[in-house]
């Protein structure tokens, strides 16, 4: 089966988290995927470990805040591109790019100083996508304006 071609950046949605239209950097140099998150708190839901966090889904914009929660899959040490190590919560969630949906691990980290709110790493892309680094938005289109919303607490 032919793999979908992705550009070096794509529009991604995470429907289980209520996130639509996040501009993601497609990064074959990164092993894991990462989502911008802040106010990260571990909680318990029906005896199971979950994490609550907030997301500013749009680049250069802190107006919109999406409140999210997900089961914790892991808590592991991650090394960023600058060689700095930190412990991060890992969740597993569905990601949608274009018309395709798949399950992927996502680490939660404050990416407010980074250009992209999300990074899609090679583990999530393995056996699914081929990346053309000379192109952008091969598999996705910019979402309509009404996709920007804030979910109340």
C-alpha positions in Angstrom: 0.0 0.0 0.0 1.5 3.4 -0.9 2.3 5.7 1.9 0.8 9.2 2.2 3.3 12.0 1.5 3.7 14.6 4.2 5.4 18.0 3.8 7.8 19.4 6.4 4.7 21.0 8.1 1.1 19.8 8.2 -2.2 20.7 9.8 -3.1 18.0 12.5 -6.1 17.4 14.6 -6.3 15.4 17.9 -10.1 14.8 18.2 -10.1 13.0 21.5 -8.5 16.1 23.0 -10.8 18.6 21.3 -7.9 20.0 19.3 -8.4 20.9 15.6 -6.1 22.6 13.2 -2.7 22.5 15.0 0.2 23.4 12.8 2.7 20.6 13.3 6.3 20.3 12.3 7.0 16.9 10.7 10.4 16.0 12.2 12.2 12.9 11.1 15.0 13.8 13.4 12.8 13.5 16.5 12.0 10.0 17.7 8.9 11.0 19.7 6.1 13.4 19.0 5.5 16.3 21.3 2.5 18.5 22.1 2.6 22.0 23.6 1.0 21.8 27.1 1.1 23.9 30.3 -0.5 23.6 33.7 0.2 19.9 33.5 -1.2 18.0 36.5 -1.4 14.3 37.3 -4.8 13.3 38.5 -6.7 10.1 39.2 -9.9 9.1 37.3 -11.7 6.0 38.5 -8.5 4.7 40.2 -6.4 5.2 37.0 -3.6 7.7 36.4 -4.6 10.6 34.1 -3.1 13.9 33.2 -4.9 17.3 32.9 -3.3 20.0 30.9 -4.0 23.2 28.8 -3.0 23.9 25.3 -2.6 27.2 23.3 -3.3 25.5 19.9 -2.3 28.4 17.6 1.1 29.8 16.9 1.9 33.2 18.3 -1.5 33.3 20.1 -2.2 32.7 23.8 -5.8 33.8 23.6 -7.4 30.4 23.0 -7.0 27.9 25.7 -8.1 24.3 25.3 -8.5 22.2 28.5 -7.5 18.6 27.9 -7.2 15.3 29.9 -6.0 11.9 28.9 -4.9 8.6 30.5 -1.1 8.6 31.3 0.6 5.9 29.2 4.1 6.6 30.6 6.4 9.1 32.4 9.8 9.1 30.8 13.0 10.9 30.3 13.2 12.8 26.9 16.2 14.5 25.4 15.3 17.6 23.4 17.2 18.9 20.3 19.5 21.0 22.5 20.6 17.9 24.5 18.5 18.9 27.6 16.9 16.0 29.5 13.5 16.2 31.2 10.8 14.0 32.5 7.6 14.1 30.5 4.2 12.6 30.7 3.3 10.5 27.7 -0.2 10.0 26.4 -1.6 8.0 23.5 -4.2 9.7 21.3 -5.6 9.6 17.8 -4.0 12.0 15.3 -5.7 13.0 12.1 -3.7 14.3 9.1 -5.8 14.9 6.0 -8.3 12.1 5.8 -6.2 9.6 7.8 -6.3 8.8 11.5 -3.9 6.8 13.6 -3.0 6.2 17.2 0.3 7.8 18.3 2.2 8.5 21.5 2.7 12.2 22.4 4.9 13.7 25.1 3.6 16.8 26.9 6.0 19.7 27.1 5.9 23.5 27.3 6.6 24.5 23.7 5.7 28.1 24.1 9.1 29.2 23.0 9.1 27.0 20.0 7.6 27.9 16.6 5.3 24.9 16.3 2.8 23.8 19.0 3.3 20.2 17.9 6.1 18.0 16.6 5.3 14.8 14.8 8.2 12.4 15.3 9.3 9.4 13.3 7.8 6.8 15.6 4.3 8.1 14.8 5.1 8.2 11.1 6.8 4.7 10.8 5.2 2.6 8.1 2.5 5.2 7.5 4.0 8.3 5.9 6.8 9.4 3.6 8.1 13.0 4.1 9.0 15.4 1.3 11.1 18.1 3.1 10.8 20.4 0.1 7.0 20.7 0.4 4.4 21.9 2.9 0.8 20.8 3.6 0.8 17.9 1.2 -1.8 15.9 3.1 -3.8 18.6 4.9 -5.5 22.0 4.4 -5.8 24.9 6.7 -8.9 24.4 8.9 -11.7 27.0 8.7 -11.7 29.9 11.1 -14.7 28.5 13.1 -12.4 25.6 14.1 -10.8 28.0 16.6 -12.6 27.6 19.9 -12.1 27.4 23.6 -13.5 24.6 25.6 -14.6 25.8 29.1 -13.5 24.0 32.3 
